[in-house]
């Protein structure tokens, strides 16, 4: 019998809603928190979240609220599924409310602007040890739209605390949602964040009319530079060959479900970034992560030519085709360097 009785899921977007649905279907008590009272009312009364998962019927037992105190009341686990830029602020509010230590889990993917902190680092800074049992990152190749309709999915629960990762594994695992554990939370979080950059590039290639050869090259060499930066921060290079590395890279670089891929495709088609982000309706983490990764690579003296190229397009407004030609015409190198 799983000892976890109630989970507060913070973030009522597509992924937060899909994960809340999994937990309810696993027999857990769940309260889904979001900012908008009309959204909470829709989930409670109509059992839908049409803005984010328009074709999905949600379990009647799934409860939603826009009151953070209500969501956290009696919770044993708190699952953060919110944009990276809001993580610190929400964590501070959670800390002010919590009255007992809880298991902290996050399923977000990004790096904080300015500090370059991973999400678990932000949570550790803002939620004191006496109010948390452990911090676990939940990550891997997982489109919310597919999880919500019980498509087969496998992801990773990563934590320095092995037992905490196993608790999360038991909490989420069922016959369509398989969870593996991993103690390399650095590698899992960096893989999750950095693959979004490569997905923007993959979308741009499609928008420009390039084919599968170009996309395969981008993904493979993108994984190489993700691994280099991860290793510079102490991650296990093997982690990037797992679900939160190559697995997440594949699904994010090849699917129309990916916001980062769609944003990149529109960039390749010549649309303006501001217009793309305004029309997307959801956060495109890869845009901000590109800047953070570019700065981290410079800090650690790690060569990341694809990340630099995408940075040049997004932040220096360089022409996409010209940037690609610069990449292709660099000095020849050994593949393993």
N, C-alpha and C positions, 0 to 999 in steps of 0.2 A: 504494500500500500504506500503510495507516494505521500510523504509527509507534508508537501506543499498544498495548502488549502485554497488560497486566493491569490490571483495575480492581477496587479494593476498594470494595464498596457497604456503607456503614454504616447499618444500620437495616433489619430484616427484617419490617417491617410490609407493608401492601398495596402502597404506592407503591414502596418500596425493592425488594420482590420483583418487581414488574412491570417496573421499570427494569432490574433484573439479568437478567430473562428476555429483554428486548430486546437487551441487550448480548451475551448468549450466542448468541442467534439471529443476531446480526451477526458471529459468528465470534470474539468476544473471550473471553479467559480471565477469569473472574469469581469472586470470593470474596465471599459475602454474610455479613456479620457481624450477630449479634444477641446479646442478653443471655442467652438461654435455651438450654441444651445440648439439651433435648428437642426444641426447634424445629429446631435445626441437624441433629439426627439424622433428624428427619422429612423435611427437605428432601433430605438426602444419600441416605437409604435408600428413602423412598417417593416422592420427587420431588413432594411436595405441601406447601402451607402452609395447611392447612384453616382455621385460625383467621381468617386475613385474606383468603385467596382460595380459598374452599372448593370451587369447581367447576373449578379450573384445574390442569392437569397441567404440571409444570415440566420443563425440559430436564434430561436426565440429566447433562449436562456442567456444570450449575450446582452449585458447591460452596458449603457453608455451614459456619460455625464460630462458636463463642462466645469464641474467643481472638483478641483484637484484633491481637496480634503476627503471628499466622498470616495474618490477613486482609490486613495491610499488607505482608507479606513480598514483595519484588520488584514491588510495585505501581507503575505509572507514573501512574495516576489514582486519586484518592480521592473518592468520591461520598458526601456526607453526605445522608441521608434520615431524619432523626430530629427529634423535637419541638424547638421553639425553646428550651424551658426546659432541655434537656439539651445544647444545642449547645456551649456554652463548655467544659463539663466534658469532653465527648468530644474536642473539639479539643485540649485540654491533654494528654490521654492520647495522642492521635495524634502530637503534637509530640515527646513524650518517646520515641516509638518510631521515628519516621522517621529514616532514615540518608542519604537523598538527596532532592533537590527533586522534588516531584510536582505534577501539575496538580490543583488543588482545585476540585471542583464541588459545588454543593448544589442539592437539589430540594425544600427545605422552605419553608414559607410562614408568616412571623410576625415579630413584633417582640419584642425582649427586654424583660421587665418591669424597671422601675426605670431602666435606661439608655436604653430606647427604640431601641436599636441594631438596624440591619438585620443579616441573617445574614452577609452578606459582610463587614461591619464587625467582627462578632464573630470570624470566621475570620481576618481580617487581624490582629487584635490578638493572637490566641492561637497562630497558626502563623507564625513569623518568615519574613522574605523569603528567607533562605537555604535554607528547607525547602519553598518553594512556587514554582512557575513562574508561576502566575496563579490568579485566582479567577473562576469562572464560575457564574452563576445559571441554572438550568434551570427554566422556568416556563411556564404556559399552561393552557388548558382541557383537562384530562386526568384522567378518572377511572381509577384503577388497574384497576378491574374490567373496563373496556373495553379499555385498552391490553393487558392480559394475554391477551385473546382476539383480539388483532390488529384491533380496530376502528380505523377511520381517525382519526388524531390529528395535530394540528399544534401545536407549542409553540415557545418561544423560548430560545436560549442567549445570555445577556447578559453582557458583560464589557467593561471599559475596554480590555482587550487583545484587539484584533480577531482576531489569529491564534489565540488560545486559544479564543475563541468558535467559530471555524471548525473547530478540532480537535474540539471537542465535537459540533459539527454532523455532522462526518464519522463520529464514533464511534457516534452514535445513529441516524442517518438510514437508513431503508429504505422499502420500498413501502407500509407502513401507518403509519409513524411519521416525520413530516416535521418538520425543525428549521429555523427561521429564526434569523439572528443579529441582535443589537442591541447597541449600545455604551452604551445608557442603563440601566446596572444599577440606578441609584437608582429610576427609574420602574418597571422590571420588578419589583423586590423590593417596592416600596410597593404597586403594583397587586395583587400576589399576596397580600400580607398583609391589605390593607384590604378587599378584596372579601369576605373571610370575615365581616366585620361585617355587610355588607349581606345576605349569605346568611342569617344568623341572623334578620334582620328579615323577609326574604322567607318563610322558614319560619313565622315567627310569624303573618304575614298569612294563610297557608293554614290554620294551626291555629285561627285565629279565624273562618274561613269567608269571608274576602274573596276576590275573584276576580282575573282577569287584569289588569283596569284598575289595580287597586291595586298589583299586583306590578310592572307596567311602569313605573308612576310611581316606585316605590321604587328600582328598578334605575337608571332614568335620572337621577334626582336624586342617588342614591347615587354614581353615576359622577362627577357634577359635583363633589361634595365630596371624593371621592378625588383628582380632578385638582387641586383647589385646594390640598390639603395637599401633594401631590407637587410642584407648582410651587414651593411655599414652600421646599422642600428642594433645588431645582435640577433637578428632573426635567423632561423634555421632555413637554409636555401631549399631544403626538401619540402618545406611548407608550401612553397610557391608552385610545386608540382601537384598539390592536392586540391581539394574542393574550393578553398577560399583563394587559390591562386589561379591555376590554369582552368579549373572548372568555372569559376566566376568570370574569368576573362572570355571564355568561349561564349557563354550565354549572353554576356553583355555586349559583345562585339558582333553578334550575329542575329539579333532579334529586334523586331519593331517594338517590342514591349519596353525596350531600354530607352529611358529618357535621354541618356548621354549619347547613345547611337543616333536617336532622332535629331537631337540638337546638332550633332556633327554633320549629319546628312544635309540639314538645312544650311549649315555654314558652307558646305561644299557646293550647294546649289546657288550660293551667292547672297543669301539672306543676311540681314544685319543681326548681330548677336542680341542687341537690346530687344528687337522685335521677336526673336526666337524665344527668349526667356519670358517675355511678357505673355506670349501666346501658349506657352507650355502648360501653365497652370500648376506645375509642381516644381520642386527644387531640382536643379540639374547639378548634382554634387561635383561632377567632373570639371566644371568651369573653375570653381574656387580651388579645388584640389590641384589643378594644374599649376596655379600660382604657388601654393604651398610646397609642392614637390620640386618645382623649379628652384625655389629658394633653399630647400633642404639639400638638393643635389649640389648646389654651389657651396653650401656650408660644409658638406662632407667631401667635397671634391670628387663626386661620383659622376661619370659621364652618362647622360641621359638625352641622347640626341632627338628621340621622338618626342619626349616631354618638352624639350626646348623648342622644337618646331611648332608644337601645338600652342605653347606659350606665346611664341612670336605671332601666330595668327590671331589669338584671342586678345592679347594685351598690347601687342605692338602693331596690330592691324596689318600685318604683312599678307600678301597675296598667297592663297593656299597652294596654287600650282607652283609658284616660285619656291616656296618652302619645301615642297616635295622634291623638286629638282635639286635643291641644295642637299637634301638628305641622300638622294641617290648618287650624287656626284662627289660625296666625301671620299677621302683617301681609303683605299682598300685595306681591310683588316682581317685577322684571323677570327673565325666565328667564336672561338672560346675565350677571346680576350675580353 
